[in-house]
Amino acid sequence: MQNIRNIAIIAHVDHGKTTLVDKILHFTNLFRDNDGTGDLILDNNDLERERGITIVAKNVSVQYKGVKINVIDTPGHADFGGEVERVLKMADGVVLLVDAFEGPMPQTRFVTQKALALGLKPLVVVNKVDKENCRPEEVYENVFDLFFSLDATEEQLAFPVLYGSSKQGWMSTDWQEPKEDVSELLDAIIDHFPPSPFVEGTLQMQITSLDYSTFVGRIAIGRVARGTIKENQPISLMKRDGKVVKSRVKELHTFEGLGRRRVTEVACGDICAVVGIEGFDIGDTIADFDNPEQLEVIHIDEPTMNMLFTINNSPFFGKEGKLVTSRHIHDRLQKELEKNLALRVVPTESPDAWLVYGRGILHLSVLIETMRREGYELQVGQPQVIVKEIDGKKCEPIEVLVVDVPAEVSGKVIELVTQRKGELLIMETKGEMQHLEFEIPSRGIIGLRNNVLTATAGEAVMAHRLKGYEPWRGTIPGRLHGVLISLDKGTTTAYSIDKLQDRGKFFVDPGVDIYEGQILGEHIRDNDLTINITKGKQLTNMRASGTDDNTRIAPAIKFSLEESMEYIQADEYIEVTPQSTRLRKIYLTENERKVNTKKFQ
């Protein structure tokens, strides 16, 4: 029987999980010296590399001292909590990474709570002790307090702690004595975590992840919880609703390094990939053919936000994307539901529009960005929080917001958050920074990040996590300024933009194609203004074309997808195509907007 440890690495976003996995892979000689692997090996899709965050949980395995260690790298963002909840079921223990300066952050609390509730044994790593003004001992105390406040058991509170730097590739029991490598961490994993127990009995395996191959179709991944699974074995697939479907295993693969190896059987305790089973979903149980028994279905937290997804019906529809019809978008959303557990898709009265429910703006924007890169064109509406009625009272999601800012600008941040119905709970000094904690409605966080970064010259570090549902906090002021709307279809000219610069800030450059009803910029007043920036200069003998005022135009403001989602109001859409994102009014002509004003009040 092979000696196996299954561990998940959990932490707040940007505390160094994926970097640590890199160092473990290199230390266990998974690559030859001449392999140009680069950094962040597991962040292998373009979006993860561009944003520098982990979005999808992944697992690899390494061999150390004759023990197979299955390492699961998880996302740190609460928006991708569905990923964490799903994969923690495969682990026997968790390695909790905490930044030696920042200490436990909101999402540290979120993922730790999930791990402790499942009864997993923790091992704490205080990372980044090479940073200036780090405070490892204080952070260790904070982690202990966090565990205590989350009702950890006596055994969980007796966690071992290691100090080190993932970036420099060392771990040690004393932070003032750097070592050469991460061997102390791997030794601690083998000593502290028990081997995966072998449970006798009929087969039980829960599908916690899925993969896709163009050759064999969908592949089920999970940990064998009881018994043994073999090639060509007839099995029962138990669905979430209790329905049983008979099937057969065609191929079995175990994880080895970054790849997989085909095997004939996998025993209890190991993580494997199963080929040949049709029609499965995440959370289903692969069980014995004759006496199927179901494992407890994975519980996923409810979504807190929704957005309207609809087909692109702007005048520029179909110019840049290939997949533009409602059937294309519907099929793609259904496909996403198979692996994205925290997502919900609800049809609306219109056959061309759907309400997509997710955990937050980042969760939904990653889906939109992925679809856009795959060649889809669509439009999305303003994000809305999900309101519930609890005991006859209207309730909304409330979040705990943590902001670290330089002390001299903390007053501006407090003012911005309290305007949005936030309440200041904690204010303390952390090094040279001021540490602020608020309770704020989820509605208030939409659009807040831009304002806070502007007010603090980009120095604020913000993070938030869902606390729960509480009574409605009242109206929150929306966008303060109106927008500049295009009157005509055509190409923008530098001459017109220059003449209208005193009316507001522009989002478009000269020489860009625009259409009627498109949002071109932000007005200096609180009302919307329709403008024409397609007029050229009248060229006569008196006016030479060379003396144009191009050089005086202020650079256009360019929004990222998330910033656009936070910026738009209820009567506006974002048009998303593979090459561009445009803001527009839902009703493109001035007349239609006047007729339908009351709909959005």
matplotlib code that plots the C-alpha trace (Angstrom):
import matplotlib.pyplot as plt

x = [0.0, 1.5, 2.0, 0.0, -0.6, -3.3, -2.8, -4.5, -2.6, -4.9, -4.3, -5.5, -4.9, -1.3, 0.2, 2.4, 0.6, 1.4, 5.1, 5.4, 4.1, 6.7, 9.5, 8.1, 8.0, 11.6, 12.9, 11.6, 13.5, 10.3, 12.1, 15.5, 17.9, 17.4, 13.6, 12.6, 9.5, 9.4, 7.4, 3.8, 3.8, 0.3, -1.2, -1.4, -4.2, -3.7, -6.1, -4.4, -1.0, -2.2, -3.9, -1.4, -4.1, -5.2, -8.8, -9.1, -7.9, -5.4, -3.5, -0.1, 1.8, 5.4, 7.5, 9.5, 11.2, 9.1, 5.8, 3.5, 2.2, -0.8, -0.7, -3.8, -3.3, -6.5, -7.6, -7.3, -10.1, -13.5, -15.2, -13.8, -14.8, -16.8, -13.4, -12.1, -15.2, -15.1, -11.5, -11.1, -13.1, -10.0, -7.6, -6.7, -5.0, -4.3, -1.2, -2.3, 0.0, 0.0, 1.9, 4.4, 3.5, -0.2, -1.2, -4.6, -6.8, -10.6, -10.1, -7.7, -10.6, -13.0, -10.9, -9.7, -13.3, -14.2, -11.1, -11.7, -15.4, -14.4, -12.2, -9.0, -5.7, -3.8, -0.1, 0.7, 3.4, 4.3, 5.5, 7.5, 9.7, 12.3, 10.0, 10.9, 9.0, 7.6, 6.3, 6.3, 5.7, 2.7, 1.2, 1.6, -0.4, -3.1, -3.4, -3.9, -6.6, -8.3, -8.4, -9.8, -12.5, -13.5, -14.1, -11.1, -10.8, -7.9, -6.1, -6.5, -5.2, -2.0, -0.8, 2.9, 4.3, 7.1, 8.6, 10.1, 10.1, 8.4, 10.2, 13.6, 12.7, 13.3, 11.3, 12.6, 11.2, 13.0, 12.5, 15.9, 17.7, 17.1, 17.7, 18.7, 15.4, 11.8, 12.8, 11.6, 8.1, 7.9, 9.2, 6.6, 3.8, 4.9, 5.2, 2.1, -0.5, -1.6, -1.4, -4.6, -6.5, -7.5, -11.3, -12.4, -15.8, -17.5, -16.3, -17.1, -15.6, -16.9, -16.3, -14.8, -13.3, -13.5, -11.3, -11.9, -10.0, -10.9, -10.1, -12.1, -14.5, -15.2, -12.9, -14.1, -11.5, -11.8, -10.5, -11.3, -13.1, -13.6, -12.6, -10.7, -11.6, -10.4, -10.3, -13.3, -15.2, -19.0, -20.1, -23.2, -23.2, -25.3, -26.6, -27.2, -31.0, -30.5, -31.0, -28.7, -27.1, -25.2, -21.9, -18.4, -14.9, -12.8, -9.5, -7.9, -5.1, -3.3, -1.5, 2.3, 4.1, 2.3, 1.0, -0.9, 0.0, -2.4, -3.0, -5.2, -6.5, -6.5, -6.8, -8.7, -6.9, -5.4, -6.7, -7.4, -9.0, -11.7, -12.4, -15.6, -18.4, -21.1, -23.4, -21.8, -21.7, -19.4, -20.7, -21.9, -20.7, -19.1, -20.3, -20.5, -22.6, -24.8, -24.9, -24.5, -24.1, -24.0, -21.5, -22.7, -23.3, -20.9, -22.5, -21.7, -22.4, -25.2, -24.3, -24.7, -24.9, -26.5, -26.0, -28.1, -26.3, -27.9, -27.0, -25.2, -27.8, -25.7, -25.1, -21.7, -22.9, -21.1, -18.2, -15.6, -16.9, -17.9, -20.3, -23.1, -26.5, -28.6, -28.0, -24.2, -24.4, -27.0, -24.9, -21.7, -23.4, -24.7, -21.2, -19.8, -22.4, -20.8, -17.6, -18.4, -20.4, -21.0, -22.7, -26.4, -28.1, -31.8, -33.8, -35.7, -38.9, -36.8, -35.4, -32.2, -31.3, -30.3, -29.7, -26.3, -25.8, -22.3, -20.2, -19.0, -17.8, -14.5, -16.3, -18.6, -15.9, -13.6, -16.5, -17.2, -13.5, -13.1, -16.1, -14.8, -11.5, -13.3, -14.9, -18.2, -20.0, -22.5, -23.9, -24.1, -26.1, -25.4, -24.5, -27.3, -27.1, -29.5, -32.0, -33.8, -36.8, -35.9, -38.6, -40.6, -37.7, -35.9, -32.3, -29.2, -25.6, -23.2, -19.5, -16.5, -14.2, -10.5, -8.5, -4.8, -3.8, -1.1, -2.2, -2.4, -5.1, -7.1, -9.7, -10.6, -11.2, -13.4, -15.4, -15.9, -16.9, -19.4, -21.1, -21.9, -23.5, -20.3, -19.6, -16.1, -15.4, -11.6, -8.9, -5.3, -1.8, 0.1, 3.7, 3.5, -0.1, -3.4, -5.5, -9.3, -12.1, -15.7, -19.0, -20.6, -23.4, -22.3, -24.0, -21.6, -18.5, -19.6, -17.7, -15.9, -12.4, -11.9, -12.8, -10.6, -7.6, -8.1, -8.3, -5.2, -3.1, -3.2, -1.8, -4.8, -4.9, -8.6, -10.1, -13.6, -15.5, -19.2, -20.4, -24.1, -27.5, -28.6, -31.5, -31.5, -29.3, -31.2, -30.3, -26.7, -25.7, -24.9, -22.6, -22.2, -21.8, -23.8, -22.4, -21.7, -23.7, -23.1, -25.7, -24.6, -22.8, -19.4, -15.7, -14.5, -12.4, -9.7, -11.2, -14.6, -13.1, -10.9, -13.8, -15.9, -13.2, -14.6, -17.8, -16.1, -13.6, -13.6, -13.4, -12.6, -9.7, -9.8, -10.3, -12.6, -15.9, -18.8, -22.6, -25.6, -26.3, -22.8, -21.3, -18.3, -17.2, -18.2, -20.1, -18.9, -22.5, -24.9, -27.1, -26.5, -25.5, -25.9, -22.9, -21.6, -17.9, -17.9, -17.8, -14.6, -13.0, -14.3, -11.3, -11.2, -8.4, -8.7, -8.3, -5.3, -5.6, -2.1, -2.8, -5.1, -5.2, -4.5, -1.8, -4.0, -6.4, -6.3, -5.7, -8.8, -9.8, -9.6, -11.6, -10.9, -13.9, -14.4, -14.2, -16.8, -19.1, -18.7, -19.2, -22.5, -26.0, -29.3, -30.1, -26.7, -25.0, -21.4, -21.0, -18.2, -16.6, -13.3, -11.5, -13.2, -15.6, -17.9, -20.3, -23.8, -27.3, -29.9, -32.1, -29.9, -32.0, -32.9, -36.6, -36.6, -34.6, -37.2, -40.1, -38.5, -37.0, -39.4, -38.3, -35.0, -36.1]
y = [0.0, 3.3, 6.0, 9.1, 12.6, 14.8, 18.5, 21.7, 25.0, 27.8, 31.6, 35.1, 36.3, 37.2, 35.6, 33.2, 29.8, 29.2, 30.4, 27.9, 25.1, 26.1, 25.7, 22.3, 21.1, 22.3, 20.9, 17.4, 17.4, 17.3, 19.1, 18.7, 21.6, 22.7, 22.8, 26.4, 26.2, 29.9, 31.0, 30.3, 26.9, 26.1, 29.4, 28.1, 29.9, 33.4, 35.2, 33.8, 34.9, 38.4, 39.0, 37.2, 35.3, 31.7, 31.3, 27.5, 25.0, 22.5, 19.5, 18.0, 15.3, 15.0, 12.1, 12.8, 10.1, 7.4, 9.3, 10.5, 14.0, 15.2, 19.1, 21.0, 24.8, 26.8, 30.3, 33.0, 35.2, 34.9, 35.3, 31.9, 30.3, 27.7, 26.3, 26.1, 24.4, 21.8, 20.8, 20.8, 17.5, 15.9, 16.9, 15.3, 18.5, 22.1, 24.2, 27.8, 30.5, 33.9, 37.0, 37.9, 41.6, 41.6, 38.7, 37.0, 38.9, 38.5, 35.7, 33.9, 33.8, 32.6, 29.7, 28.7, 28.6, 26.1, 23.9, 23.8, 23.0, 20.0, 18.8, 19.1, 19.3, 22.7, 23.4, 27.2, 28.8, 32.4, 33.5, 36.5, 36.9, 38.5, 41.6, 44.8, 45.6, 42.0, 40.8, 37.0, 36.4, 38.8, 37.2, 33.8, 35.1, 36.5, 33.2, 31.4, 34.0, 33.5, 29.7, 30.2, 32.6, 30.0, 27.3, 25.1, 21.9, 21.3, 19.2, 21.9, 24.6, 22.6, 23.4, 23.4, 26.6, 27.2, 30.5, 31.2, 32.8, 31.1, 33.5, 32.7, 29.0, 28.2, 27.2, 26.9, 26.5, 29.8, 32.8, 34.3, 31.2, 30.8, 27.4, 26.2, 24.7, 23.7, 20.3, 21.2, 22.0, 18.6, 16.8, 18.6, 17.6, 13.9, 14.0, 16.1, 14.9, 11.2, 8.9, 8.7, 6.0, 2.8, 2.3, -1.3, -1.7, -1.1, 1.7, 5.3, 8.3, 11.8, 13.8, 17.2, 18.4, 17.8, 18.0, 17.8, 16.0, 16.3, 12.6, 11.0, 13.8, 14.7, 13.3, 13.0, 13.8, 13.0, 11.2, 7.5, 7.6, 3.9, 0.6, 0.4, 1.5, -0.6, -0.3, -1.7, -1.9, -1.5, 1.3, 3.2, 7.0, 8.6, 12.0, 14.9, 14.3, 10.6, 9.2, 6.3, 5.8, 2.6, 3.0, 1.6, 2.9, 2.9, 4.2, 5.3, 7.8, 8.9, 12.2, 12.2, 15.6, 17.9, 15.1, 11.8, 8.1, 5.4, 2.7, -0.4, 0.3, 3.1, 2.4, 4.4, 7.7, 8.6, 11.2, 9.9, 10.8, 8.5, 8.3, 6.9, 8.0, 10.1, 12.7, 13.4, 16.6, 17.9, 16.5, 13.2, 9.9, 7.0, 4.0, 0.2, -1.3, -3.5, -1.6, 2.1, 4.4, 8.2, 10.5, 13.8, 16.3, 19.3, 22.3, 25.6, 29.1, 31.0, 33.6, 37.2, 39.1, 38.8, 40.4, 40.4, 38.7, 39.3, 39.1, 42.0, 44.1, 47.3, 48.7, 47.1, 43.6, 40.7, 42.8, 41.3, 38.1, 34.8, 33.5, 36.1, 34.3, 33.6, 29.8, 30.3, 32.2, 29.9, 26.8, 28.4, 29.4, 25.9, 24.5, 26.8, 25.6, 22.1, 23.1, 26.5, 25.4, 28.9, 30.1, 30.0, 30.8, 31.8, 32.4, 35.7, 36.6, 37.4, 34.4, 36.4, 37.3, 35.4, 36.4, 35.0, 34.7, 34.7, 35.4, 38.9, 41.2, 39.4, 36.0, 37.3, 39.4, 36.3, 34.5, 37.4, 37.8, 34.1, 34.2, 37.2, 35.5, 32.5, 34.7, 35.5, 38.9, 39.8, 42.6, 42.8, 45.0, 46.6, 44.1, 43.8, 42.4, 39.6, 40.8, 38.3, 38.5, 37.1, 37.1, 39.6, 42.0, 43.1, 41.9, 42.4, 40.9, 42.6, 42.3, 42.9, 45.3, 45.7, 48.6, 49.2, 52.8, 55.4, 57.1, 60.6, 59.6, 57.3, 60.1, 60.2, 56.4, 56.5, 59.3, 57.4, 54.2, 55.8, 57.6, 54.1, 53.1, 51.5, 51.3, 51.6, 48.7, 48.7, 51.3, 50.4, 51.2, 48.4, 49.5, 52.7, 51.9, 52.4, 49.2, 49.9, 47.4, 48.2, 46.5, 47.6, 46.4, 44.6, 47.3, 49.8, 48.0, 48.2, 51.2, 51.9, 50.5, 53.2, 56.0, 54.8, 54.3, 57.8, 59.3, 57.5, 57.9, 54.1, 53.2, 51.5, 47.7, 46.5, 43.1, 42.0, 38.8, 38.1, 38.2, 37.3, 38.9, 41.8, 44.3, 46.7, 49.8, 52.3, 54.1, 54.5, 57.4, 56.2, 57.8, 61.5, 62.6, 62.1, 60.8, 62.2, 60.3, 60.1, 61.8, 60.3, 57.3, 58.0, 58.4, 60.6, 63.6, 65.3, 68.7, 67.9, 66.3, 69.3, 71.7, 69.7, 69.0, 71.5, 69.4, 66.4, 63.6, 61.3, 57.5, 57.4, 58.5, 60.4, 58.2, 55.6, 54.3, 55.1, 54.8, 56.7, 56.1, 55.0, 56.5, 58.6, 60.1, 61.5, 64.8, 67.5, 67.8, 65.3, 65.1, 63.2, 65.3, 64.3, 65.5, 65.1, 64.4, 63.2, 66.7, 67.6, 71.0, 73.0, 73.2, 76.4, 78.6, 80.5, 77.4, 75.3, 71.6, 71.5, 73.8, 71.3, 71.2, 67.4, 67.9, 69.6, 66.6, 65.0, 61.2, 59.1, 57.2, 53.4, 51.2, 47.6, 45.2, 45.3, 49.1, 49.3, 46.9, 49.2, 52.3, 51.7, 52.5, 50.6, 52.2, 51.2, 48.1, 47.1, 45.7, 43.1, 41.8, 39.9, 43.2, 45.9, 46.9, 49.8, 51.5, 52.3, 53.3, 50.5, 52.8, 54.3, 57.2, 60.3, 59.8, 56.2, 57.3, 60.0, 57.5, 54.9, 57.1, 55.9, 52.3, 53.0, 55.4]
z = [0.0, -1.1, 1.6, 0.5, 1.9, 0.4, 1.2, 0.1, 0.2, 1.2, 1.7, 1.1, -2.5, -3.2, -0.1, -2.2, -2.6, -6.3, -5.8, -2.9, -5.1, -7.7, -5.2, -4.0, -7.7, -8.3, -5.0, -5.7, -9.0, -11.1, -13.9, -15.5, -15.1, -18.7, -18.5, -19.0, -16.7, -15.6, -12.6, -11.4, -13.2, -12.1, -13.2, -16.7, -18.4, -19.9, -17.6, -14.5, -15.8, -16.7, -13.4, -11.3, -9.4, -9.3, -10.6, -10.9, -8.3, -9.7, -8.3, -8.8, -7.0, -5.9, -4.4, -1.2, 0.9, -0.6, 0.2, -2.5, -1.7, -3.7, -3.5, -4.3, -5.2, -4.4, -5.3, -2.6, -3.8, -2.0, -5.4, -6.3, -3.0, -4.9, -6.2, -2.6, -1.1, -3.9, -3.7, 0.1, 0.1, -1.5, 1.2, 4.6, 5.8, 4.8, 4.7, 5.6, 4.2, 5.9, 4.9, 7.7, 7.4, 6.5, 8.8, 8.5, 5.9, 5.2, 2.7, 5.0, 7.4, 4.7, 3.5, 7.0, 8.2, 5.4, 6.2, 10.0, 9.5, 7.4, 10.3, 8.4, 10.3, 9.7, 9.3, 9.3, 7.2, 7.9, 4.5, 3.2, 6.3, 4.0, 3.7, 5.5, 8.7, 8.9, 12.3, 12.2, 16.0, 16.1, 12.9, 14.6, 17.6, 15.2, 13.4, 16.8, 17.7, 14.3, 14.8, 18.3, 17.0, 14.4, 17.1, 16.1, 18.1, 20.6, 18.0, 15.3, 17.8, 18.4, 14.8, 13.9, 12.4, 9.9, 8.7, 5.4, 2.0, -1.0, -3.3, -2.0, -1.7, 2.0, 5.1, 8.7, 12.2, 13.1, 10.9, 11.8, 10.6, 6.8, 5.4, 1.9, 0.7, 1.5, 2.9, 6.5, 5.1, 3.3, 6.5, 8.5, 6.0, 6.3, 10.1, 10.9, 8.5, 8.8, 5.8, 3.9, 5.7, 3.8, 4.3, 3.5, 1.7, -1.6, -3.9, -3.1, -4.9, -5.1, -8.3, -7.2, -10.4, -14.1, -17.1, -20.9, -23.6, -27.3, -27.7, -24.8, -23.8, -20.1, -17.4, -13.8, -11.1, -7.4, -4.4, -3.8, -0.4, 0.1, -1.5, -4.9, -8.4, -11.4, -15.1, -16.9, -13.6, -13.9, -11.5, -10.5, -10.9, -8.1, -9.1, -6.6, -6.7, -5.9, -9.4, -10.2, -13.7, -14.5, -16.3, -16.8, -16.2, -19.4, -18.2, -14.9, -14.4, -11.3, -11.0, -11.3, -11.2, -13.6, -15.7, -15.4, -15.6, -16.7, -14.1, -13.8, -10.3, -7.7, -4.0, -1.4, -0.4, -3.8, -6.2, -9.7, -13.1, -14.5, -18.3, -19.8, -17.6, -19.3, -17.9, -14.6, -12.6, -9.8, -6.5, -8.0, -6.4, -8.2, -6.3, -6.3, -9.2, -7.0, -3.7, -4.4, -1.4, -1.8, -0.2, 1.3, -1.5, -1.6, 0.0, -1.9, -0.5, -2.3, -5.0, -3.8, -7.1, -10.6, -14.0, -17.2, -20.1, -23.5, -27.2, -28.8, -30.7, -31.2, -34.7, -34.7, -33.9, -35.6, -36.8, -34.4, -32.9, -34.5, -31.8, -31.6, -31.5, -28.4, -29.0, -28.8, -25.6, -24.0, -24.8, -23.4, -20.1, -19.7, -20.3, -17.7, -15.1, -15.3, -13.6, -12.0, -8.9, -7.5, -10.7, -11.5, -14.8, -14.9, -18.1, -18.3, -20.2, -23.2, -25.1, -25.8, -22.2, -19.0, -15.4, -14.3, -10.6, -9.1, -6.0, -7.0, -9.7, -10.2, -10.5, -13.2, -15.0, -15.4, -17.1, -19.4, -20.2, -21.0, -23.3, -25.1, -25.7, -27.1, -29.8, -28.2, -28.5, -25.8, -23.7, -19.9, -17.6, -14.3, -11.5, -8.9, -5.4, -4.4, -1.9, 0.4, 2.7, 6.2, 8.9, 6.9, 6.6, 3.4, 3.8, 1.7, 1.7, 4.1, 3.6, 5.9, 4.1, 5.1, 3.8, 4.5, 3.7, 4.5, 7.7, 6.1, 3.7, 6.0, 6.6, 2.9, 2.8, 5.9, 4.4, 1.1, 2.8, 5.3, 2.4, 1.1, 4.4, 5.7, 9.5, 10.9, 13.3, 13.8, 13.2, 14.2, 13.1, 11.3, 10.6, 8.5, 7.4, 9.0, 9.1, 8.8, 9.0, 8.0, 7.6, 4.3, 2.1, -1.1, -3.1, -1.6, -2.7, -6.4, -7.8, -4.5, -5.5, -8.2, -5.8, -3.0, -5.3, -6.7, -3.3, -2.0, -5.1, -5.7, -2.3, -0.7, -0.4, -0.3, 0.5, 1.4, 2.3, 2.8, 6.4, 5.8, 5.2, 7.3, 7.1, 4.2, 4.9, 2.8, -0.5, -1.5, -3.8, -7.3, -9.8, -9.2, -12.9, -16.0, -19.3, -22.7, -25.3, -29.1, -31.3, -34.5, -36.1, -37.6, -36.9, -34.0, -35.0, -32.9, -33.9, -32.3, -29.2, -28.6, -28.9, -26.3, -23.8, -21.3, -21.2, -19.5, -19.8, -22.9, -23.0, -26.8, -28.9, -32.3, -35.3, -33.6, -35.1, -32.8, -33.1, -31.8, -28.1, -27.3, -24.1, -25.1, -21.8, -18.4, -18.2, -15.7, -14.4, -13.0, -16.1, -19.4, -22.5, -26.1, -28.3, -31.8, -32.1, -35.7, -37.2, -39.1, -39.6, -42.5, -44.8, -46.9, -48.1, -44.8, -42.6, -43.2, -42.3, -40.8, -37.8, -36.0, -32.2, -31.9, -29.4, -26.9, -26.4, -22.9, -23.1, -23.2, -20.0, -20.6, -18.3, -17.5, -17.7, -13.9, -13.8, -16.6, -14.6, -11.6, -13.6, -15.5, -14.2, -14.6, -18.0, -19.6, -21.0, -21.7, -25.2, -25.0, -28.2, -28.7, -29.5, -27.6, -24.7, -25.3, -22.9, -24.3, -23.3, -23.5, -25.6, -28.3, -29.6, -27.6, -28.1, -26.8, -23.8, -22.9, -23.3, -21.1, -18.4, -15.7, -16.1, -14.4, -11.6]

ax = plt.figure().add_subplot(projection="3d")
ax.plot(x, y, z, "-o")
ax.set_aspect("equal")
plt.show()
